[in-house]
């Protein structure tokens, strides 16, 4: 272990780690508890008199072997006169105060004893008292527990805590030292760089070194994953940041990142890598209910956590979903919570966008890491649409009506608030229908106020009704309402209110049309950020919608492959909605003439599932050769279904044609190398379906001076085209062709958005 190492820890985290115990319990506890606790603290602190000092910052350096442990925190108050010194901690609770005993809440006692040790050591006090004051959140009731300790007793106690904490953290620091030593010897894990790969790696390293943000468009085949991870690790090796978060939109790209880290580890790198997988996917129970009564992995979770952490960190580096699940079963731990706890000690974290960006699920425990964390955002072209949904919220009249029917005979106060929202929406519906107005730039203040009042009533009811009839319905409504009120507070010129009315239903959406400000705010808190994708074209568009600024860096790298590896053909057929019926036969003829001519594996992508079925039905009515097989993407396929679909794409002597949807699970993030894929057909230009929300977005960007139609429809659509075509050439050995079927590819605007190597496509007549 390095000499003179300094490690900082808060008093709270120190004692929580050592004294951790108990179960996971996700039952509702209320959202304004912190607010109530603060008010209670302030009331009690204000009544203490002149001998009382509130909110006292305490810190000390505690030498432990070769490490100086910096312990610091803020105690609620210190009472001191000539006779006595008392360190006080104030805790709010909803429990009956008469039921409390001195043995309750060992973590609180540990916290106040550490404060007492720091203060008595600094003030040279031989004896000091500590006090825990428990106060009711919603009344003036309070109860005191006071103990007195000698300095010697406190010294022995704190020494025991520090030894136990450092027994664990010492191994973490050893791991960091091993990481730093192996980073010094780290080399690129392939014999050579591909064309353009070194340029991307250099741009990433420069970005991190200068605490900047980079927008990188790098063509498929560059090897973007290793070209971003490798220079990030080199930068960390030079003390430019301490952690990295690799954000992905899909499971497949998560696996590619794991494989890149695995390769580096096999080459000698010591690096702790944790993958976070959604709770619903990894839960061992049939139903996700994170309460000790229903889940043995939640019951006593914190009693077993330290043993689980020590075990996995001592034996594993790449902690994938499968590895985490194995250790979770071994130690009877919730795999999802275990992955979150592991992430606190990891060098690299692989997870979905929402764990960094989404206010509903964002990991607040990572907030302190932002300034030392490098953020890599894979397939960044997906982020704008994902973020729009993260920062939007909606409510439906039917929800309040149905919940009201359940609650009507259970709680009159709650029913009254539910009815008020339902009636408010009903009245508003009449006004809107009279005006024929369904899009508003202003937020609906009167509806927000009604929902906010209902959310407060939800809280009251849920606190006193932790289970039973109506609980699940009210809890779901509470979260919807809370989200609606939260978004309303953030509502600004980047939002519109969109109201959808159908028969008796009223659906209100506070729609975030432009999430760029929120993305900018979060990414600028990081040490550095890299947005990268093969299809960030036009780059200026993505810089705009992802919160780019003039001082950000950008780079565009063309395909590293030879021109002769790829042939691109075009076929003039109108696939516009009004021409769909007339387009079916020409498309079928093109599939037959192109994909039947040479045996191999092919994918044909369609802009919608409905269109796919129309063409597929017409195609299957033809008399097909014996050597031609077809498979078709189904709606809502499971991961197992997807694997079965892709397993059909193997080297073969016959012909396989897979029918799939643009923008779907097979159009992005899959690798079918070599003879697993020989050609791709793309029908249409991928424009999203025309909807009221898309049209509102179009007008929003039009008002800002951009081409609104391009921003709302053309660029997102053409991104799907580039992604689908990018499935084809994945390595230096791959060859194949792309067939583009749509007459818009022949216009300058659409042709210019295609990758450079596609733009001179060969026209196919007949």
N, C-alpha and C positions, 0 to 999 in steps of 0.2 A: 504494500500500500504506500502511496506517495506520502512523504513527510509534509507537515505543515498544511494539510488539507483542511479547508473550512467547510462546514456543512450547516446550513440554516434550517431551523424547524420552529414552527409556532408551538406554544405551550399546548394549545388545543390538540394539534395533530400528534404531538409527542404522547400525550396521555391517552388519546383515543386509540392510537395504535397499540399501546401496551395493555390498556384495559378493555380492549374491544371484546364484545360478547353480545349474545342475543340473536334475534331472528330478523329476517327481512319481513317487513309488513307494509304493503302498498295501499292499505286502507286509507280512506280519505281523512286528512287531518286539517284541512283548511288552507287557504292561500294567504290569509292576512295574519297568520300567527306571528311572523316576524315583526309586522307592523304593530300588533297588539303588544308583543314583548318589548319593543322599543319604548312604547308609551308607558308601560309599567315600570321599566327601568328608570325612565326620566322622572316619573312621579316619585318613586322611592328615593332616588338620588337627590332630588330637590328638597327632600324633607329631612336630610341628615344633619344639617347645621354646619357651623364654621370649622369644626375639627375634622371634617370629612372632605377628602379629595376624590373626585370622580374620574373615571376613565383614565387610569394611570398606566402609562406605557412602561413595561419592565423588560429588561434584557440582560443577558450575561453570556460570557464565553465559558463553556465547560470543557476543560481538556479531557480527552479520552484517547489514550494511547497516542498515536501520531495525529489525531484529528482534534480540531477545535470545533466543538458543537455550539453554534450560536442559537441560544434559546431566547425567544422573545414573544411577547403577547401584551394584551391590554386587560388589566383586571377592572372589574366594575367600580371598585372603590376601596379607599384605605381610610380607616378611622384611627386617629392618633392623638393622644394627649400625654400628660406626664406619667400616667399610671399604666396605660395599656396601648397596644397597637393591634388593630384587627384588619385582616385582609378579607374583603367581602365579595362574594359572587351572588348575583341575583338571577334566579331561574324562574321563569313563568311556567305554569302547568295548568292543565284542565282537571287534574286528579283531585279527589277529596283530600284536603290537607291533613285531616285527622288520621288518614291511613298511612301517611309517610313515616318512615323510620330513618334513623341515622345510617342504617346499612344500605338504604336505597341510593341509587345513582353514584356508584363508585368512581365513575369518570369525572363527575363534578368535584368530588373530594380530591381526587388526584390533581385536577387543574388548580384548585385554590391552594393546595399544599406546595405545588411548584412555585406559584406566585409568592407564597409566604417565604419559601427558601431564598428566592432571588432577593427579595426585599430585606429580609433579616441579615443575609450575608453582606449586602451592600451597606446597610445601616448599622452593622455590628451589633445586632440584637441577640441576646442569649435565649430569649423566649418570645413567642408571637402567637396570637390567636387567629383562627380562621373561622369564617362564618358563611354558612349557606342560608340564603333567604329564599324561601319558596313563596311565590305570590300567585294568586288566581288571576287568570287573564281578564276575566269579565267582572271582577268585584274587588273590594279593598281587603279581602282576606289575605293573611300572610302567616308564615311560620318560620321560626329561626332554629338553626342547629349551630352550636358553637363548640369548638374544640381548641385546646391549647397545646402547642408543641415546643420542644426545645430545639435549638439550632442543630444539635447533634442528631436528633430524631429525624429532622427534615433532611439533613445531609445523607443519612443512611437510606432514606426513602427515595430521594432523587437519584442517588447513585444506582439503586436497583432498577429504576425506570430507565435511566440512560444505558445501563449495561444491556438490558433486554432490547431496547430500541436499536442500539448499535450492533448488537449481535446480528440483527437483520440488515440494517443499513450498511454495516461493514461489508457484507457480501455484495450489496448493490454497488458500493463504491469500488470494490475490487473488480466487479463486472465492468464498470465505467472505465477503470484504468486499463483493463484488458482490451476494451473497445478502442480506447485511444492509442494503445500500443499497436494493435493490429491495423488501425487506420493508417498509421505511418507507413505500413508495408503494403497497403492496398493497391492492387493493380487492376486494370480493366479486365474483366473475366472472359474475354474472347480473344482469339489470336490477333484480330485486327479490327479496326473500326470500319463500318460501312460508310459509303459515300454520304456525307452530310451529318453523320452521327457525332463526329468530334466537334463540329460547329455548334450543334445543339448542346453538347456537354459543356463546352466553353461558355456559351451564353448563360447557361444555368449557374455555373460556378461564379461568373462575374456578377450575376444578379444577386446571389446570396451574399457575396463578399461586400457588395455595396448597399445591402439592405433595401433592395428594390423589388419591383414586381415585373414579371416577364410574361408576355403573350407569345406563345410559340406555336406556329403552324408548321408541322413536320409531316411530310407525306407518309402514308402507310409503308411499312417496310424499313423505316429508319431504325427502328428499335428504340422507341421513345421511352419505354419503361426504364430500361437500364441506363439510358442516356440522361435521365433526370435523377434517378436514385444514386448512381455512382458519383457524379459531381457534388451532390448534396452531402454525401458521406465524406468526401474529401474536404468540403467546407467545414463540416462539424469537426473533422480532425484538426483543422486550423482554428478551432474555438470560435467558429462563426455559426452560432446557434448550438443548441444542445439536444433537441429532439426534432423528429420529422413526422408529419402526418400525411399519409398518402390517401387522398380522397378519390373514390370511384363511384360510378353510377350503377354498375352491374356486377354480378357475382363473377362473371368470366374475367373481367379486367382485374378483379381482386385476386384471382388465382394467378394471373400473369405476374402481378406484383410479388406475390409470395414466392413464385418460382425464381424471380430475379434476386430476391434476398437470399433464397436457399442456395443459389449458385455462388453468391458472394461468401456465404458462410462456409460452403464446401471448399472455397479457395483460401480459407484461413481467417476470415473476419469473425470477430466475436461481437455479436449484435443481438439484443433482445427485440424481437419483432412480435407484435400482438395483432391479431385480426379480430375485429368486433363484428359479430353477426347479429342480425335482428333477433329480439327476444322471442318473437313468435316462431322463428325457424329453429332455435336451439333449445327451447323449453322441453324438458323431459316428460312433462305431464300432458295429459290429453287436453286439458283446459288451462290457459294461462291465468292463474290466480296466485299472486305472490303474497301468500299469507301462511303462517306456520300451521294453521289448522288444515290446510288443503295440500300443502307441498312439503315433503320431507327435506327437500333441498333448500327451502327457505327457513325451515325450523332449525334454529341453532346455527345458522349460516356463519355469523361472526365469531362463534366459539371455535369454528374449524378453519376459518379463513387463513390465519397466520401459517398454519401447518401446510395448507394447500399452496400458498404463495412461496414458501421456502422450498417445497418439493419441486414445483414446476420450474422455478427460476434456477434451481441448482442443476437441473437435468435437461432443460430444453432451451433452445434459442429461437427457433421459428415456431411460434405458438399459434398455429392455425386453428380453425374451427374444430377439426378432428382431434387435435392434441388437447385443446382446452376441454372438450367434452370428455375425453378419457380421464383427465385429472379431476374434473368435476365429479364424475361418478366415483372415482377412487376416494375422494374426500367428502362426498355428499354435499356438493356446493352447486348453487344455481349457476349454470354455465354463462348466462348473460351477465349477471352481476360480477362473476369471477373475471370475465374479460375486461370489464370496466375497471376493476381494482388492479388487475395486472397492467393495464395501460398506464397507470400512474408511475410504474417503474420501468416502462419500456423505452427503448431508444427510438423505435419506429412503430407507428400505429397505422394499420390499414383499416379503413372503414368507409361507410357511405357518406355522401355529402351532408346528410341531415345532422350527423353528430357534430358537425362544425358550424353549419349555417342555420338550421331550423330552430327557431326560438322555443318550439314546443318540446323538443327532445335534445337540444344542444347540451353538451356535457359541461355543466357549469364548473365542475371540479377541474377542468382544464384551463380555466380562465387565467390562472396564474402562470401558465406555461406560454401564453401567446407571445410574449416578448422574446422568448428563447426558441420558439418553434418555427421550423421551415415548413410551409404548406405546399404540397404538390397536388394539383388538381387535374386528374386524368380525364380524358374525353370531355374537356371543359365546354364543348359546344352544347352539352346537355344541361349545364348549370342554370342558364337563364330561365328556361321553362320550369325546371324543378323549383327554382327560387321563387318564381311567381306564385306557385301554389303554396310554398312555405309561408310566404308573407301575406297570403290572402285568407279570408275566413267567410263562412256562410252559415245561414240559419234557414230553417224551413218551418212554415206555419204548422204543417201537419205534426211535427215533432212535439210542439207545445200542446196541441190539441189532444194527441194520444196520451202524453204523460199526464195531462190534466185529468183525463178520464180515470187513470189509475189512482191518482192522488186525491180525487174529489172527496171521497169519504174517509180519507186518512188524515189530511192536514188542510184545514180551511185557509190558513195564511198563505201557504205555498200555492194552493189551488188558485187563490185570488190573484197572485202575481203571474201565474201561468196564463190565466184567463186574460189578464191585462195585456200581455204580449200578443196573445192570439187575437184579441179584439183590436189592438193597435194595428196589426198587420192587415186585418180585414178592412178596417176603415181606410187605411193607406191604399189598399188594393183598389177600392172604389174611386179614390181621387186619381190614381195613376191611370186607370182605365178611361176616365173622363178626359184626361189630358193626352192619352196615348203616349205616355212618357215612361220609359223603362230603363233609361241610363241617366244617372245624375253625377255631376262632378263633385257635388258636396256630399258629405256623409250624412246619413239620416239620423240627425241628433235625437229626435223623439223616439225612434226605435232603439237606438243605442242606450238611451236612458232607461227605457222599460226593461231591456235585457240586463243592464247593469244592476237594477233593483232586484231582478229575478235571481241573478247570480248570488247576491248577498243572501237572499232567502234560501237558495239551494244550500249554501254553506251552513246556515243555521240548522236546516233540516238534516243534512248529512252527518253533522257532528253528533246529533242525538239519536240518529237512526242508522247505525253502522252496518245494518243488514236488514233482511226482511223484504216484505212486499214493496215494490217500487224502487228499491235501492239502486239496482243496476240501471234502470231507465233514467232516474234522476241524476245519477253520476255521469252517464253519457251526455245528458242535456247540459249538465254543469260544465263539462269540458268544452262543449260546443259554444256555450254562451260566454265562458271565460275567454276563449280564443277570439270570439267576435269582439268583445270589449277591448281586449289587448290590441287587436289590429286597428280598432277605431281610434285608439290613442296615438297610433303611428300614422294615421291617415293624413296624406298631404297631396300635392299636385301629381304624384305618381300613381294615385288611386282613382278609381271610379266606382260608383255603386251601380250594380247591375241587378235588376229585378226581373225575375221570370215568373209569369203568371199562367197557370194552366188549370182550368176549372176552379176548384176550391183551394188549390195549392198556391202559396206565395213563397218563392225562394229568393232570398236576398244575399247577394255576394258583395263583400268589400274586396274588390279585385285589385291586386297589385299588378299594374301594367308594366312597370319598369322597376326591377329590383336592384338596379345598378348601385344606388346609394348604399343600400344595406350590404351588398357584397363588398363594395369598396371599404366601408367602415370596418368590417371584420378582417378582411385580408391585410389592411394597413396596420393592424395591431400585431401581426405576426412579424417574425424576424425578416422573412422574405417569402414571396409567393410566386409560384410558377403555374400559369394556366397553359395547358398544352393539349393538342388534338391534331389529328390528321386532316380535319375538315373545318378548321376555323377560317373559312373563306366565304365572303370577303372579311379580311382580318379587321378592318375598320369597324364593321358592324359588330363583331364580337367584343372588340375593345369598348364600344359604346354601351352595349347591354350588360357587360360584366364589370362596369365601373372603372374602366381605364382612364388614365390621366396622361397629360403630355409628357411628364417625366418618366413614365413607365417605359421599359424596354420592350422591343418586339423583334421577332425573327421569323422568316419564312423559308423553309427548306423543301426543295422539290424532291421528287421521287429518286431514290438511289438506284433504281433498276434500269436496265437497258431497254431502249424503245422497242426492240424486236421481241421482248418478252410479252408484250401486250398489244393486241389488235382491238380497235374500237370501231363499231359499226353503228350507223344511224338509220332509222326507218321512219319516214314521214307518215304518221297516223295521228289524227286528232283524238286525244283521250279526254278532252274536256267533258264535263258532266252531261252536257246536252248532246254530245256525240257518242256517248258510251255504247249504246246499242249497235251503232254502225261500226264501231271499232272492234267488236269482238271477233268477227271472222278474219279481218286482216291480222290481228294479233295471233290467232290460232295458226294461220298459215305461216306466219313468221317463226313461231315456235317450232313447227314441224320442219320447215326448210332449214332452219339454223341448227337446232339442237338434235335433230335426228340424223344429221349428215355425218357426224363423227361420234363414235362411242366414247362415253365418259360421264362425268358427274356435273350436273348443272343446277343452278338456282335461278328461278324467275320470280322477281319481286313486283308486287302490285300496290297501288296507293291505298287500297282498302280491302278488307276481307270480303265485302259484298262483291266488289269488282272481280276479285280473285275467283270467287265461286262461279260467277257468270262465265268467265273465260274457261275455267276448269271444266265446267259442265259441257260446254260446247266442244272443248278439246277431247274429252273422254267419249263423245259420241262418234268421233272419227274412228276409222279402223286403224289401230296403232300397230306397228311392227312388234313381233314377239320379243325383241331385245330391249324394248323400252319399258321401264318401270316408272311409276310416279308416287310421290308422297306429298302430303299436304299439311301445312301448318294448321293446327286447331286452336280455337280460342281458349284462353286460360290454361295453357299447358303447365304442368308441374315441372320441377327440375328433372325428375326422372323421365318424363315425357320428352323433354328437350334432348336429353342425352340419347335416348332411343332414336329420335329423329336424326341427330347428327351422326350416330354410329352407322347409319346407312351409307355415309359418304366415305367409301373406301375404294382403293384401286380395284378396277373391275374391267371385265371384257364386254359387258352390256352397257346400257345407258340408263342413268337415273336422273329424273327431272324433279326437283323439289320446288313446290309452289309455296311462296312465303309473302309476308307483308312488309312493305317499306317502313322503317322505323321500329320494327318489331324485334323479337328476341334473336332472330337469325340474321338480321341485317347489320348487326354491330357487335364488335367485341369477340367474334369467334374466329378461330384459326383453322382453316382447312388447307393444309400445306401440300404441295406436290400434286399428285393425281387425285387427291380427295376432292378437288374442285377444278374444273376445266373451263367453265364459262358462266357468265352471269347475264341474265336478261333483266332490264329495268323498264317497267311500263309506267309512263307518265312522268311528271316532274315533282311528284311528292308533296304538292301543296296541301297544307292542312285543310280540313273541311271548313267551309265558310260558316262561321257562327257569329252570334251577336258579340261574344267576348273578343273574338279575333278582330272583328270590325271595329270595336271600341279601341283595341290596341292600335289598329291601323290609324285611326283618327288621332290618337294620342301622339304618336310619333310624327304624323303629318303636321300637327300643330307645333311640334318642336323643330320643324324645318327639314325633316328627313322624308324619304319616300316611304310613306306609311304602308303601302301595299307590299313593298319589298320586305320591310321589317317584320310585318305580321305574317306574310304568306311565302314570299319567294325564297328568302334566305333560309328560313327553317325547313322548307320543302327540299330545296336543293342540297341541304346538308344530308338529308336522308339518302339522296341519290349517291353522293360521294361515299357515304358509309357503306351502302350496299355494294357498290363497285369495289370498294376497298377490301372486300372479303377475298378477292381473287388472287392477286400477286402478293404473297406473304414472305417470299424468300428469293434468293438469287437464282434458284433452280426452277421456280414456278413459271409457267407460261399459260396463256389462255386468251379469251376474248370477252368483250362486253358488247351487248346489243342494247342500244338506247332507242326506245320506241315512243316517240312523241314529236309532233311537228314544231314544238317550241324550242327544241334543241337547235333548230336551224336559225333561230333569231339571235342577233348579236348579244342581247342581254343575258339570255340563258346560257349561251355558249361560253361567254366570258367568265361565268361562275364555275364552270367545270374545271377540274384540275388541268394544268397545261398539257399533260400528255394525253388527255382525252379530246382536246378541242379540235383537232384535225381528223375527226372521225370520217369513216368511209360510208358514203350513202349507199344503202341497199335498196334497189328498185324491185318492182314486181310484187 
